[in-house]
Amino acid sequence: MELKRLDFIGSSRDNLKEFPDEVRQDIGYALFEVQKGEKPAGAKPLKGFGGAGVLEIIEDFIGDAYRAVYTVKFAKVVYVLHCFQKKSKSGIKTPQHEIDLIKQRLKAAEEDYKSHYK
């Protein structure tokens, strides 16, 4: 079994390191499943990205919600685009500034992939 490479865009690795240990371990294992070509139980497509190319891993821990957003659009690499604690108290929608950052980082991932893997 060949694992896909796992790359972090922007501050996503540092953000993930700030999560509680249990959340970090759960997300880390879920990303390992993604590297193996599987879809983790806690992952679902992120709305607004046209299909299942961008997904989010959802972890709830002691009343807080944590998200790790990644893309599987590329054959050789899984890019982690953003990791954040969701603070929205009104509704379940991901805040627009988080969506904008994810879109920006998805473009950066596309550029990285073109320059290293094509």
C-alpha positions, 0 to 999 in steps of 0.5 A, spaced: 500 500 500 502 506 497 501 512 502 499 519 498 504 525 500 501 529 506 502 537 505 500 542 509 498 549 506 499 556 510 499 555 517 494 549 517 500 545 521 501 550 526 494 551 527 493 543 528 498 543 533 494 548 537 488 543 538 487 539 544 491 532 544 485 528 543 483 532 537 489 532 534 490 525 534 483 523 532 484 528 526 491 525 525 489 518 524 483 521 519 488 524 515 492 517 515 486 514 512 485 519 507 493 518 505 491 510 504 485 512 499 480 511 504 474 516 507 474 517 514 468 516 518 468 524 520 469 527 514 464 530 509 464 534 503 465 542 504 459 546 502 461 551 496 466 547 493 462 543 488 462 536 490 467 532 494 474 535 492 474 539 498 472 535 505 472 537 512 474 532 518 469 534 524 471 533 531 467 535 537 471 535 544 468 538 550 463 543 547 468 545 542 468 544 534 474 543 531 475 542 523 481 540 518 479 541 511 483 538 506 483 536 498 483 530 495 483 533 488 490 531 486 493 524 484 499 524 489 498 529 494 493 530 500 493 537 501 491 540 508 488 547 507 486 549 513 485 547 521 481 551 525 476 551 531 469 553 529 467 559 534 460 560 530 454 560 536 449 562 530 448 556 526 452 551 523 455 555 517 462 555 516 464 563 517 465 566 510 472 568 512 474 561 513 471 559 506 475 565 503 482 562 506 480 555 504 479 558 497 486 562 497 489 555 500 486 551 495 489 555 489 496 555 493 495 547 493 494 547 485 500 551 484 504 547 488 502 541 485 503 544 478 510 546 480 512 539 483 508 533 480 506 535 473 
